[in-house]
Amino acid sequence: MSSLNDLFEKNRAWSAQRKTVDPDFFAKLAAQQTPEYLWIGCSDSRVPANEIVGLQPGEVFVHRNVANIVVHTDLNCLTVLQYAVEVLEVKHVIVVGHHGCGGIRAAYEDADHGLADNWLRNIKDVLHQHQTELETIDDEETRLNLLCELNVRTQVAHVCQTTIVQRAWARGQQLSVHGWIYSLKDGLLQDLGCGVDDPDDVASAYRVSS
């Protein structure tokens, strides 16, 4: 078996650096986590949640999967969402996609990707719904970037449609859901302006009676 000693060395260096800056850092971190944010992002290694928003460990709760998808049959994602909302009482759920997403491109392509195609089908639904709009764009990169953004908007709606979020609103909990896009080219985030903090903004077919 190959050794990963270099990672352990980097870990020790990181730990030492943290304790140099703040000797009580790990003691405080072990005592509790009180993040205000749940980040639902892509698994892409180029989009590290904490780093790109300048937050420290313990300040953001994170769930990641291929293409930042939220579907109501994904118990992993729903469990994270429930824990974040009901136990940690986060104030913001942020769905973050990124331009140049490999999952988005794979869903866009007419190709066989094996098992992954079952997951990417969720993006194909977004592609089908917005196909007319997307076909008006000649440049493929621009078209794919728009599909990334449309996917974020769709997943924001899915978050809001969950019983978890709607029950939080029903009991008066302060909770907002946001949709952002990240650019790999310049490292900047953009708010897509699809935020929701009121159950009245959820389509009536998906509302849960309080």
C-alpha positions as CSV (number, residue, x, y, z in Angstrom):
1,M,0.0,0.0,0.0
2,S,1.3,3.4,-0.9
3,S,2.1,5.8,1.9
4,L,0.4,9.2,2.4
5,N,2.9,10.5,4.9
6,D,3.1,13.8,3.1
7,L,-0.5,14.5,4.1
8,F,0.1,13.6,7.7
9,E,3.1,16.0,7.7
10,K,1.0,18.8,6.2
11,N,-1.6,18.1,8.8
12,R,0.9,18.4,11.6
13,A,2.1,21.7,10.2
14,W,-1.4,23.0,9.8
15,S,-2.2,22.0,13.4
16,A,0.9,23.7,14.7
17,Q,0.2,26.9,12.8
18,R,-3.3,27.0,14.1
19,K,-2.1,26.6,17.7
20,T,0.5,29.3,17.2
21,V,-2.1,31.8,16.1
22,D,-4.7,30.7,18.8
23,P,-3.6,28.3,21.5
24,D,-7.2,27.6,22.4
25,F,-8.4,27.0,18.8
26,F,-9.0,23.3,19.0
27,A,-10.4,23.4,22.5
28,K,-13.0,25.9,21.4
29,L,-13.7,24.0,18.2
30,A,-14.2,20.7,20.1
31,A,-16.6,22.3,22.5
32,Q,-19.3,23.1,20.0
33,Q,-20.1,24.1,16.5
34,T,-22.4,27.1,15.9
35,P,-22.4,27.8,12.2
36,E,-24.9,30.2,10.7
37,Y,-24.6,28.8,7.3
38,L,-25.3,25.5,5.5
39,W,-23.4,25.3,2.2
40,I,-24.8,22.9,-0.4
41,G,-22.2,22.7,-3.1
42,C,-20.5,20.7,-5.7
43,S,-18.0,17.9,-4.9
44,D,-15.5,19.6,-7.3
45,S,-12.1,19.9,-5.6
46,R,-11.6,23.4,-7.0
47,V,-14.5,24.8,-4.9
48,P,-13.6,24.6,-1.2
49,A,-16.5,26.0,0.8
50,N,-14.6,27.5,3.7
51,E,-11.7,29.0,1.8
52,I,-13.6,31.0,-0.9
53,V,-15.7,32.8,1.7
54,G,-12.9,33.3,4.2
55,L,-14.6,31.3,7.0
56,Q,-12.9,29.2,9.7
57,P,-13.6,25.6,10.6
58,G,-16.8,25.5,12.6
59,E,-18.4,28.5,10.8
60,V,-20.0,26.7,7.9
61,F,-21.8,23.3,7.8
62,V,-21.2,21.7,4.4
63,H,-22.9,19.2,2.2
64,R,-21.4,18.4,-1.3
65,N,-22.4,16.2,-4.1
66,V,-21.9,16.1,-7.9
67,A,-23.5,19.3,-9.3
68,N,-25.0,20.5,-6.0
69,I,-28.3,18.7,-6.4
70,V,-31.1,18.6,-3.9
71,V,-33.7,15.9,-4.5
72,H,-36.4,14.7,-2.1
73,T,-35.2,11.1,-2.3
74,D,-31.7,11.8,-1.2
75,L,-31.7,10.9,2.5
76,N,-28.1,12.0,2.8
77,C,-28.8,15.6,1.8
78,L,-32.1,15.7,3.7
79,T,-30.4,14.5,6.8
80,V,-27.8,17.2,6.6
81,L,-30.4,19.8,5.9
82,Q,-32.5,18.7,8.9
83,Y,-29.6,18.6,11.3
84,A,-28.4,22.1,10.1
85,V,-31.9,23.6,10.4
86,E,-33.3,21.9,13.5
87,V,-30.2,21.2,15.6
88,L,-27.6,23.8,14.5
89,E,-30.4,26.3,13.7
90,V,-28.5,27.9,10.8
91,K,-29.9,31.1,9.5
92,H,-28.8,30.6,5.9
93,V,-28.9,27.7,3.4
94,I,-26.7,28.5,0.4
95,V,-26.9,26.4,-2.8
96,V,-23.6,27.1,-4.6
97,G,-22.9,26.0,-8.2
98,H,-20.0,26.9,-10.3
99,H,-19.3,27.6,-13.9
100,G,-17.3,24.9,-15.7
101,C,-19.1,22.1,-13.7
102,G,-18.2,18.7,-14.9
103,G,-21.5,17.3,-13.8
104,I,-23.4,19.9,-15.7
105,R,-21.3,19.2,-18.9
106,A,-21.8,15.4,-18.5
107,A,-25.6,15.9,-18.3
108,Y,-25.5,18.2,-21.3
109,E,-23.6,15.7,-23.4
110,D,-25.4,12.9,-25.3
111,A,-23.0,10.2,-24.0
112,D,-23.1,7.2,-21.7
113,H,-21.5,7.9,-18.3
114,G,-22.5,4.7,-16.6
115,L,-24.0,4.8,-13.1
116,A,-23.6,8.5,-12.9
117,D,-26.3,9.0,-15.6
118,N,-28.9,8.1,-13.0
119,W,-27.8,11.1,-10.8
120,L,-27.3,13.4,-13.8
121,R,-30.9,12.8,-14.9
122,N,-31.8,15.5,-12.4
123,I,-29.8,18.0,-14.4
124,K,-31.3,16.7,-17.6
125,D,-34.7,17.6,-16.2
126,V,-33.4,21.2,-15.8
127,L,-32.0,21.1,-19.4
128,H,-35.3,19.8,-20.8
129,Q,-37.3,22.5,-18.9
130,H,-35.1,25.3,-20.3
131,Q,-34.2,23.9,-23.6
132,T,-35.7,26.6,-25.7
133,E,-33.9,29.4,-23.8
134,L,-30.6,27.5,-23.9
135,E,-30.8,26.9,-27.7
136,T,-30.9,30.6,-28.3
137,I,-27.3,30.9,-27.1
138,D,-24.7,30.1,-29.8
139,D,-21.6,29.9,-27.7
140,E,-21.4,26.5,-25.9
141,E,-19.5,27.8,-22.9
142,T,-22.0,30.5,-22.3
143,R,-24.8,28.0,-22.7
144,L,-23.3,25.6,-20.2
145,N,-22.7,28.5,-17.7
146,L,-26.4,29.4,-17.9
147,L,-27.3,25.8,-17.3
148,C,-25.1,25.8,-14.2
149,E,-27.1,28.9,-13.0
150,L,-30.5,27.4,-13.9
151,N,-29.6,24.3,-12.0
152,V,-28.8,26.4,-8.9
153,R,-32.1,28.1,-9.1
154,T,-33.9,24.8,-9.4
155,Q,-32.1,23.4,-6.4
156,V,-33.0,26.5,-4.3
157,A,-36.6,25.8,-5.1
158,H,-36.1,22.2,-4.1
159,V,-34.7,23.2,-0.7
160,C,-37.7,25.5,-0.1
161,Q,-40.1,22.7,-1.0
162,T,-38.8,20.4,1.7
163,T,-40.9,19.8,4.8
164,I,-37.8,20.6,6.8
165,V,-37.6,24.2,5.6
166,Q,-41.3,24.9,5.5
167,R,-41.8,23.6,9.1
168,A,-38.9,25.9,10.2
169,W,-40.7,28.8,8.7
170,A,-44.0,27.7,10.2
171,R,-42.5,27.8,13.7
172,G,-41.1,31.3,13.1
173,Q,-37.5,30.3,12.7
174,Q,-35.3,32.8,10.9
175,L,-34.1,31.0,7.8
176,S,-33.2,32.2,4.3
177,V,-32.3,30.1,1.2
178,H,-29.9,31.6,-1.3
179,G,-28.5,30.6,-4.8
180,W,-25.0,31.6,-5.7
181,I,-22.6,30.8,-8.6
182,Y,-18.8,30.6,-8.4
183,S,-16.4,31.4,-11.2
184,L,-13.3,29.3,-11.5
185,K,-11.8,32.0,-13.7
186,D,-11.5,34.7,-11.1
187,G,-12.6,33.1,-7.8
188,L,-15.6,35.3,-7.3
189,L,-19.1,34.5,-6.1
190,Q,-22.3,36.0,-7.6
191,D,-25.7,36.1,-6.0
192,L,-28.2,34.9,-8.6
193,G,-31.0,36.8,-6.9
194,C,-33.2,33.8,-6.3
195,G,-33.2,33.9,-2.5
196,V,-36.3,32.9,-0.5
197,D,-37.1,33.6,3.1
198,D,-40.9,33.3,3.1
199,P,-43.2,30.3,2.4
200,D,-45.4,32.5,0.3
201,D,-42.7,32.3,-2.4
202,V,-43.1,28.5,-2.6
203,A,-45.4,27.3,-5.3
204,S,-48.7,26.3,-3.8
205,A,-48.5,22.7,-4.9
206,Y,-45.5,22.2,-2.7
207,R,-46.6,24.0,0.4
208,V,-47.0,22.1,3.7
209,S,-50.0,23.0,5.9
210,S,-48.8,24.3,9.3
